[in-house]
């Protein structure tokens, strides 16, 4: 993943606490951070809490951050730690009987994803975020909702051929973005 | 999935990541309101830690619609937004720094609890940045309520409700000159006309922006 050319100057403004820099960093990476937190916690409210902690913590530590490095891996590391802290806090809360627990309760998750697994998921999220919105929505409908191209065409009100061509472009772009993850493996 | 036009290698690669792509958490997006909370939290800390007049934001002075537009621009293109950052920094005035930091102390209902409240007055009201760790989390219709109170205790202004106060930002539309006492009570959700809508009187933490006349 290549570093965005403007990130060093953006990080400098972020360190200074400039509102627009904070908003720019948040706008570019809040989805990534939220997805990391959701993966650990499985609870939307707690994940938003972790997301807020992540950006505040990033700002607090930004002075020691090398502006020549990429922001995304650093934020993912902070987000994972923030989410694990919240997961541990929730696990300490008085619990009902396990039989009554919601299977999606973050406190029931014994082990958080490893840092490596989290970074891989984060890179998939970054690749998805890089897609144009119309292609991104098709990928989501295909993979998350399990829709066929015909169902997507009906859902979005666009011709079937348009769905097929957007799906093709999107998956080709994803394959190109993610290829390095498998090429690095022995 | 119909991937007839992808190469064999591309199809295999996508298949390897199918579990991740199918996971709803990968697609999670925070509530739009979270952005303002993050910016408020950081700008308060920035004001508190920076030399007077050196902080370059003006959160309360910027219209919400404009802030949201800029945030969208930031999400769409970091480069364009970053350029806007530096242009706008040069043309805007600094905001006032935090006014005061108040020590918060637990009552007999929360013995041993200590913390702080950063007070920042702005055009829209007074912001109270609370850091009071150690209070047990309240859920399920139970919560903590932050209040500003006048010196004789005859008037009380709500400043927000919270699950916990390890790190929270409360707001009130009154001046701490008139309402210098900060209290936090234990409350439960109640019907609109229920007398429980007022303060329970169960103060767990308190502090004073300024001393009251004796």
Interface residues (C-beta under 8 A of the other chain):
Chain A: X4 X5 X6 X7 X9 X10 X13 X16 X17 X18 X19 X20 X21 X22 X23 X24 X25 X26 X27 X28 X30 X31 X34 X35 X37 X38 X39 X42 X44 X47 X48 X51 X52 X53 X55 X56 X59 X60 X89 X93 X120 X121 X124 X125 X128 X139 X140 X142 X143 X144 X146 X148 X149 X164 X167 X168 X171 X172 X174 X175 X178 X179 X182
Chain B: X1 X2 X3 X5 X6 X9 X10 X13 X14 X16 X17 X18 X20 X21 X22 X23 X24 X25 X26 X27 X28 X29 X30 X31 X34 X35 X37 X38 X39 X41 X42 X43 X45 X46 X47 X49 X50 X55 X56 X57 X58 X59 X62 X67 X70 X71 X72 X73 X74 X75 X76 X78 X79 X81 X82 X83 X84 X85 X86 X88 X89 X137 X167
